[in-house]
Amino acid sequence: MRVELLTVGDELLLGDTVNGNAAWLGRRLADHGVEVTRSVVVGDETDVIVEAVAAALERADAVITTGGLGPTYDDLTRDALAKAAGVALVRDPALERRLRDRSAASGRELQPMAMRMAEVPEGAGLLHNSAGTAPGLRVELPGGVAYALPGVPFEMRTIMDEVVLPELAEIAGLPAVARRTLRTAGVWESVVATRLAEVEAMDGVRLAYLPDPAEVKIRITAAGPDAPGRLAVAETRVRELLGPVVYGVEDETLDRVVHRLLAERGATVAVAESLTGGLIGAELTAMPGSSATYAGGVVTYATELKSRLLGVPHDLLGEHGAVHPDVAAAMAAGVRDRLGAAYGLAVTGVAGPESQDGHPVGTVYIGLAGPGNMHTVVSPRLPVPGNGPEIRAVIRRMTVVHALELLRRTLLGLDGGEGSEDARADREE
């Protein structure tokens, strides 16, 4: 079955809003064996939407639209679908009652404009929206069917999973599909893909690589009558080929893995940050209950604070400056001791976009101090993405990932990682 995606909205067309709905729909449909052949963005203009829907159905069996189902005058998808079908918009009494009931229950006055959400193309099917107000629509058109979903992401996803995907599966007789996403850290996408070449060749198995700064997610999809069995074989081989760079599965993020490993050992971590400015602490406090294993953090952005708050020697800072492996080591030991944690994790470096004290952008040192005078410093090899202002955000994000990955590997008794070079390894304080 061939499906095209059509996202509607001036804010998407002009780049004010990132088109996350299309990305999610593409992944979701592919995971269920639906062939997505095109994804198009159009603005809030009725005739443009009509033309795009008609063109999509000349090529595909169905088109899925998102956006344009709200209450304002620039929400024009329902108007466009009525025009494409050659029918009028009619007021649906059940939808009108639902709007009035929801408004009364919330204690808010129902605005006349909101009643636009009760208007649907005559003869259209309603797709129940258990997460919000506006329903989705199913409209039969020449050439195929159009599914119109709200632009609000959690409403769109709910209708897609509860209504549209089951319907597409029934109509098209889609094959059984099983999927699993593995997460890796500290290794480049090209390295991952090269190692997994033999898995790519497996019958009925597809791999997709979803890179983020310093991380790569690998989505394994198996199709066919024995999809779960094929998936299990493929996953086992992927893990064998990649080894310990695989840190988690599905939504198991790196911070959650670190918290789990710390909890299993009855240990805590404290963080000293320079170039990341508190991002590691934010990452380690995202999970509910993180206070059990995260002691706290200190942001010593100014060089002098590294000495005053963390005890980094003045002569060390005077001789080498703030960006140096021994400074990272001293920061890690200082924050561990001052906050009373089992482990101290520290980062210092140059995020850019300009070099600092002769150190190029992307120079980063990560220090880790632990029990028994354990002390490690690594310098991750960070590829510098261009020369614009975006470098800074990417370098900072990569540093967060590499720091948490160093802690994970240390807790598991592994080496510093493939994306790091030992600058000072296993030295005494």
Disulfide bonds with the S-S distance in Angstrom:
none
